[in-house]
Amino acid sequence: MSEQCLLVLVAPPPLEEALVDFLLERKGFSGFSLHKIDGSPAHGTLTLAEQVTGRKRQVMFQVHAGCADARELVAQLGETFRGAGLHYWISPLIQAGPIP
């Protein structure tokens, strides 16, 4: 079995549906989880209201995939969503799978 990773992708809420469609069209992983989150990006990117609350609404996708597939997915995201305010990280998974 190839090395497995977790790709975490954080995006502005207006991109949620476009990213769902994008991920559903991709092969190499068996799905994703989607979470509504609050985050604290760089201060200069916050609106006045966000500065008052100290956080910004975001959506977070988690994708379990082979590490090579996760890196390829990031490359494809860069081609399709360049400059859209996406942030990501890829972490190795020690163990993952269905619980029998």
C-alpha positions in Angstrom: 0.0 0.0 0.0 1.3 3.5 -0.9 2.0 6.1 1.8 -1.2 7.7 2.9 -1.7 11.4 3.7 -4.4 13.8 4.9 -4.8 16.9 2.7 -6.5 19.8 4.6 -7.8 22.6 2.4 -9.1 25.9 3.9 -11.2 28.2 1.6 -13.4 31.2 1.7 -17.1 30.1 2.0 -18.1 31.4 -1.5 -15.8 28.7 -3.0 -17.5 25.9 -1.2 -19.7 24.6 -4.0 -17.1 25.0 -6.7 -14.6 23.0 -4.5 -17.2 20.3 -3.8 -17.7 19.9 -7.6 -14.0 20.0 -8.2 -13.3 17.3 -5.6 -16.2 15.1 -6.8 -14.7 15.0 -10.3 -11.3 13.8 -9.1 -10.0 10.3 -8.8 -7.4 8.9 -6.4 -9.3 9.3 -3.1 -12.6 8.0 -1.7 -14.2 11.2 -0.7 -13.8 14.1 1.7 -15.2 15.7 4.8 -16.4 19.3 4.9 -16.5 21.5 8.0 -17.6 25.1 8.6 -14.8 26.7 10.7 -13.7 30.1 12.1 -10.1 31.0 11.6 -7.7 33.8 12.2 -5.9 34.5 9.0 -3.4 37.4 8.5 -4.8 40.5 10.1 -4.6 42.5 6.8 -7.2 40.1 5.2 -9.9 40.7 7.8 -12.9 42.9 7.2 -13.7 45.5 9.9 -16.5 43.2 11.3 -14.0 40.2 11.3 -11.4 42.4 13.1 -14.0 43.1 15.9 -14.8 39.4 16.3 -11.2 38.3 15.8 -12.0 35.5 13.3 -13.1 34.8 9.8 -15.6 32.3 8.5 -14.0 29.6 6.3 -14.7 26.1 5.0 -12.3 23.2 5.6 -12.1 20.1 3.5 -10.2 17.0 4.6 -9.2 14.5 2.0 -7.6 11.1 2.7 -5.5 10.0 -0.2 -2.2 8.6 -1.3 0.5 11.2 -0.7 1.3 11.4 -4.4 -2.4 11.9 -5.2 -2.7 14.6 -2.5 0.3 16.5 -4.0 -1.2 16.2 -7.5 -4.6 17.4 -6.2 -2.8 20.5 -4.8 -1.2 21.2 -8.2 -4.6 20.9 -9.9 -6.2 23.2 -7.3 -3.4 25.7 -8.0 -4.2 25.7 -11.7 -8.0 26.0 -11.2 -8.2 28.3 -8.2 -5.0 30.4 -8.4 -5.3 33.5 -6.3 -8.6 32.5 -4.7 -7.3 32.5 -1.1 -6.9 28.8 -0.6 -4.6 27.4 2.1 -3.6 23.8 2.5 -1.4 21.3 4.4 -0.6 17.7 3.8 0.2 15.4 6.8 1.3 11.8 6.7 -1.2 9.3 8.2 0.2 6.7 10.5 -2.9 4.5 10.2 -6.4 5.0 8.7 -9.3 2.9 7.5 -12.7 1.5 8.3 -13.2 0.1 11.8 -14.3 -3.6 11.5 
